[in-house]
């Protein structure tokens, strides 16, 4: 079966790794990265170039296209492929607005009766300032006092575009994924990510500096209840509006003292949560994605195994303000030999040498019988990898590892 994977980051490498486990899969990626190239053929086609992607899919005889990043989904690439007869896992432009516009997401949640953070008419601390549109995970500013509010408003203005002001919620944050075929919703394993650049959840927001799965204090029964409360009403409301959601609906939730509230929706697999979730999944991911794309997800299941997984992101020295390009990377093979999975997020080949090419460079994932064991293996693997200015948080999953039984 020929599969076209659209994207070039760590999330896409993790998806490629999982899909390539099927012996009958012929994997193609556009544009891909050096890690994905070890699993299939990479093609120099931009992820947002719908016309070129359609031409590639037709020339290859692709049976399923899986779109990883949010930008091509919001731009309507899935529509272009789907309208030409290509089966696509990923929502069309109308449904992808659930991530592309915070204001639209609020409107959908209000209509669906889904609990979320209250919108505020005036920016007064404590509050959260959010860019309404896409900002690569860097458009959220938590403002606990007047000084942070001033910084947040200036940073949002520098990026540009409308903003949304919300109440600041306190509690435990969790990422909950669910597959949808436009009607049926199938939850998969929860995770927790770490958005701030520095230890102790300090510094600016990023696209994500690490994750672990299973998420905190979220047994499978509770996951089912949350999907019933959050995902299914939203999928039903989008369908009612003529915008059926076919793909992965990701809810960022805050588990507050008064109950769960939605912080945001994403219209695709999360990054780096995917890197921690996929190594735990049992069952056939490709069959589930194909069924969702064809509108026939009834009866499918993707249970998570007993093992835990921890992912640590290795980033460039100047991230999130700037990336790094051309610095030599070493130690990846040693990290893999130690039992870790190393997913390429921002790498390139210069001749035969692996070099940096972005902000988040590599995602190091390890599994273990406990979060503590997985965490220890992940950090041991990180220590084997070298590139100029490499930085990573040292506290990913620390609290969970301490709280969980050894």
N, C-alpha and C positions, 0 to 999 in steps of 0.2 A: 504494500500500500504506500503510495507516494504522498508525503505530508510536506507542506510548505509552512515553515515557522517564520513569522515576521518579527524582526527585532534583533538587537545586538548586545543586550546586557546580561547581567548575572541571572536574572529571572528566566530569560530565554535559554541560557545555557542549562539551567536546571530543568526546564521543560524538555529540551533536547535530550538531556541525559535520561530522563524518565521515558520519553517516547521511544528512544533508540533501543530500549531494553526489549522491545518487541522484535523478534527475528525477521518478521515479514515487512518491516518498515524501511522504506527508502526515504531518508530524511534530507530535505533541502531547507536552506535558511537564506533570508534576505534582510539585511546584508550579512548577519551572523558575526562571529568573532573567532579568534584562534582556538578557543576551547570547543566551540561548536564544530569547527572545521575538522576536528578529530573524530566527529560522530557522523558527519554527513557533508554534503556539498554546499558551499556558501556562494552566493551570487551577489555581485555588486549593484544591488537595487535598493534604493532608499525606502525606508519603512512607510513613508507617507506618500509615495508615488504610486497611486492606485492603478493608473494606466499601465505602468511598467510591471507592477506585480501581477496584474491580470494577464499580460502577455507572457510572463514567466510561467504562471500557473497553467496556462493553456499549452505552452510549448512542452512542459514537463508531463502533462496529463495528471495534474495533482487531484487527489480525491478529497483532501481536507486541507484548509488553510487555518492556521492558529495564529491569531494576532496578539502579540505580547504587550506592547506599550500602549499607553493611553492616547498619545497624540494622534496616531493614525486612526484609532477608533473614533475619537471626537471629530476628526476630519472627514469621516464617512468612507474610509477605505473598505470596511466590511460590506457596505451597501454596494459599492462598485463591483466587488468580486461576486457577491451573492446575486445581484441582478443579472450577472452574466452566466449564472448556473454553477458557480463554484460553491461547495459546501464550506461554510465559515464558522469557526468558533470565535465569537466576538460580536458585541452588539453593534447595530447600526447607529448612524449619527444621532437620530432622535433619542434613542435609549441611552447612548453614551453621555448625553447631557447630564445624567445623574452625577457624573464626575466633572464634566466640563463647565458646569455652572452651579455654584453653591446655592444661589437664589432659586434655581430650578429644583434642586434637590429638596430644599426647604418646602417649596410649594407641593411637591409630590408627597413628602412625608406628612404635611398637614392634611392633605386630601385622604391619605391612606391611614391616618390615625396612628402614626409611628412616633414614639417619644424621642425628642431630640433637644438639643440645647436651645434655649429661648433666644430669639433675635432681639437686639437692642437698638433703639433709635439713636442713641447718643453713645459715643465712646468714652466711658468712664471706667477706671480701674476698680476692681479686677474685671477683666474681660479678655476676649480673644479676638484678634483682628485677622481676617482671612481674605486673601485674594479670591474674587469670585471665580476666576478661570484657572486654567492649568498653570502650575508653577514648579513642577518637578519635585514636589514634596517640600518646597522651601517657601511656600506662601502663607504659612501660619505663624502668628506671633502671639505668644502668651504674655499678657500684660498684667502683672500683679500690682504694680504701683504706677505713679504718674511718669516716672523716668522710663520704665519699660514701655509704657504706652507711647511716649514721644518717639522712642527708638522704633517701635513697631510701625507707627503711622508713617514715619519717614522712610523706612525700608519698603513698606508697601507702595508708597508713592513713587519710589525709585524704580520699582518693577513696572508699575503702571497698571491701569485697568480698575474696574469697580471693586469695592471691598464690601465685606459683610462683617458686622459686629455681633458677637454672641456672648452669652454669659460664660463665665469660666466654671467648668465642672470639675469636681474633685472625685477621685476614686481610682479604681484599677482599670487600665486601658487594655483592650483585647481586640485582636483582628479576627473576624469570623468570615470565612469564605463559603460560598454556595454556588454550585453550578445551576444554570437555568436554561430550559429550552423554550422559554417564553411563557410557559404555564407551570410545569413541574419544577420544584426547587429541591436540590440535593445538597445538604450541608457536608462539608469536609472538615478535616481537623483544624481546630483553632490554633492561633499562635499569638505571641506578643512581640512587637518590634520596639526598637529604641531609636527615636528620631533625632535627639540632640547630639551634637558633635562630640561632647566631652563627658567624662565620667560624672556620675551623679545627676544625669539629665540636665546638664548645664550647657551654655553656649547656644548658638543658633540652630534652628531646625535644619535637617538634611533630608535626603531621600531615604535615609535609614542606615544606621550603623551596626545593626545586628538584630537577631531574633532568636526565639526558641519556641519549640512546640513539644508537648501540648502546652497551651496557654495556662495562665494562672487560675486555679480554683474553678475550672470550667468542665465538669464531667459531661459526657456525651448527652445525657438527658437534658441538661441545661442548654447545650448547643441546639438541640432540637426545639426547645422552647423559645430560644432567642430567634431562630429562623422563622418560627411561627409568628412571633411578635414583629419582626423587622423585615426580613427578606420577602416572605410570601405576600404581605400586603403591598409592598413596593412593586414587586413583579406584576401583581394583579392591577395596580393603578396604572403602570406603564402600558400594560396591554389594553386597558380601557381607553387610554389616550391614543391608541393606534401605534404604539412604539414598543412592540414586544422585546423583552430583554433576552437575548440568546448569548450566553457567555458566562463569565465569572463575575458575580456580584459580591463585592468585598465591602463589608460594613466595619468601620472603625467605631468601636463602642466604648463608652465609659460606664463601668459598673459602679453606680453611685449608691449611697445609703438608701435612697428612695427608689432605686430600680435602675435598669439599664437605659441609657440614652445614646442616641446615635450622634457621633461627632462628625462623620463624613461618610460618603460612599465613594468607592472606586469601581470602575467598570472593567477591571482586569485583575489578573493575579497580582498580588502585592510583591514588592521587592524591598527587603530581602526575606519576607515571610515565606515565600514560595520555596526558597532554598532550604528552609527547615521543615516544611510540611511534606514536600514530595518524597524525601527519603523514608518517611513513615507510612506512606500510603500503601495499602494492599488493594488488590483488584487491578483491573485494566484501565488505566487512565485514558488511553487512546480510544477505547470503545466508548467510554463515558463522554468524551469530548465530541466524538462522531455522533453519538445519539443525541446530544444536546443540539448540535448543528442541524440535525435532521428533524428536530421537534419531537423526539421519542425517548425521553429520559426516564419514563415510568419503569420502575423495577430495578434500576441500577443502584449499586451501592459502592462507596469508596471508603471502607473502614480504615482507620489508622491502626498500626501495630502497637505493640507494647513499648517499643523503644522510644526514647526521647532524642531530640536533635537540637543542636545549638549552632548558630551561624554568626561568625564575626566578620565584619567588613574591614578590609584594609584599604585605606583611602590615601589620596595625595596629601602632601603637607599643607597645601593652601585650601583644601576643601573645607566648606562648601563654596567659598568665594571664587576659587579657581581650581582647575585641574592641573595635571602634569602630563607632559607628552615627551616620549623618547628616552626615559630613564630605563636602564636595563633591569629586568626582573630575574631573580634567581631563587632557587629553593622550592619551586612548585612541585617538581618530581619528588623531592624529599618529603614534602608535606603529604603528598598522595601516598607515598610508600609507608608513611606512618599511620595510614588508615583514614585520612581525611578526604573529603570531596572538595576540590578547589574549582569554583565556578568563576569564569572570566567575566568581569563587568566592564572594565575599561582598559583593554589591552590591544596590542597590535603586534604584527611581526615586521621587523626591520631586517630584511634578509632572512636569516634563520634565527635571529635573536628576538626573544619576547620582550616587549617594552611597554611602558605605561602609555595610556591614551584616554585620559578622562579624569573624573573626580574620584569616584569609587572604582578601585582598580580590580580587586579580587574579593570573593566571598568564600570564606573557609568554613565548611560545615563538617561536623562530626556527630555520630550517633552513639548512644550508650544505653545501658539498662536504666540509668537515671539521668536527670538533668545534670547533676554534679559530674557524673562520669563523662557525658558528652561534652560538657564545658571544658573539663580538663584536657580532653583529647583535642578539642578545637584550638585552644590556646597553645598547646604544645606544637601543633602544626603551624600556627601563625609565627611562632618563633623561628621556624626554619626558612621563612620566606623573607627576601630582602629586595628593596628598591629604595632609591634615594628619597628621604623624607617620609617614608611610610609611617602612617599613624593609624591607631585603632583604639577603641575603648577597651579598658581592662575589666569592666564591670558588667558585661553582657551576661544576663541570666544569673548573676551572683546571688541576688536575693532569693530567686526561685530555687537555686541549688542548695542554699542554706536552709530554706524552709522545708524542702522535700526530704522525705526519709532517705537515708543513704542505702 
